[in-house]
Amino acid sequence: MREQCQIVATVPAGTTTGSASVTVNFVPGNYVVYTVPPQTITGISPTSGPVGTSVTVTGVAFGSTQGTSVLSFSDSPQLPSPAGAIRRSLA
């Protein structure tokens, strides 16, 4: 019986589709095709508010971490708040 193994690697930036394979001791294995889904916004809440309003954007394929993510409003980039950030209004 063959031993189950796992290899973790990062898909290169800009990749949309491609093939993956593993070579062990100079012997190539089979190829598997993968597709990187596009980022898609499925919702925003609230949908309106004054300048300074904190909004939550939901969607798919944003990645497991948002350290390099940027959200833009009318081409004005805004950095997302860190996970678990406490948001308070200053009066």
C-alpha positions in Angstrom: 0.0 0.0 0.0 1.3 3.4 -0.9 1.8 6.0 1.8 -0.4 9.2 1.5 1.6 12.4 1.3 0.9 16.1 1.1 2.8 18.9 -0.5 1.8 22.6 0.1 2.9 25.2 -2.3 1.8 28.7 -3.3 0.2 29.3 -6.7 2.2 32.0 -8.5 0.7 35.5 -8.8 -1.2 36.2 -12.0 -2.0 32.5 -12.5 -5.5 31.8 -13.7 -5.3 28.1 -14.8 -2.6 25.6 -15.2 -1.4 22.1 -14.4 0.4 20.7 -11.4 2.6 17.7 -11.1 5.1 16.2 -8.7 8.5 14.7 -9.7 10.1 12.3 -7.2 13.6 11.0 -7.8 13.5 12.4 -11.3 10.3 10.5 -12.1 7.4 12.7 -13.1 3.9 11.9 -11.8 0.6 12.6 -13.5 -0.7 16.1 -14.2 -3.7 17.7 -12.6 -5.4 20.8 -14.0 -6.4 23.5 -11.5 -8.2 26.8 -11.9 -7.8 29.9 -9.7 -11.3 31.5 -9.3 -11.6 35.2 -9.8 -12.3 37.4 -6.8 -16.0 38.2 -6.8 -17.8 40.7 -4.5 -21.2 39.3 -3.5 -22.3 42.0 -1.1 -21.5 45.2 0.8 -23.1 46.4 4.0 -24.1 49.1 4.6 -24.7 50.1 1.0 -24.5 53.8 1.8 -23.3 56.2 4.5 -21.3 59.3 5.2 -17.5 59.6 4.8 -15.8 57.5 7.4 -18.5 54.8 7.5 -17.0 51.3 8.1 -18.3 48.8 5.5 -18.1 45.0 5.3 -17.5 43.5 1.9 -18.4 39.8 1.4 -17.5 37.6 -1.6 -15.5 34.7 -2.8 -11.8 33.9 -3.6 -10.4 36.8 -1.4 -7.8 34.4 -0.1 -7.2 33.1 3.4 -5.4 36.3 4.5 -5.9 39.8 3.4 -2.4 41.2 4.2 -2.0 42.5 0.6 -5.6 43.1 -0.3 -6.9 46.6 -1.3 -10.5 47.7 -1.5 -11.2 50.7 -3.7 -14.1 53.1 -3.7 -14.3 55.0 -7.0 -10.6 54.1 -7.7 -9.6 55.4 -4.2 -7.7 52.5 -2.5 -8.5 51.7 1.1 -6.7 49.2 3.2 -8.9 46.7 5.0 -9.1 46.7 8.8 -7.1 43.9 10.4 -9.1 40.8 11.4 -10.7 41.2 14.8 -10.1 45.0 14.8 -12.3 46.9 17.2 -14.1 49.8 15.4 -15.2 52.8 17.4 -16.6 56.1 16.4 -14.7 59.1 17.7 -16.9 62.0 18.7 
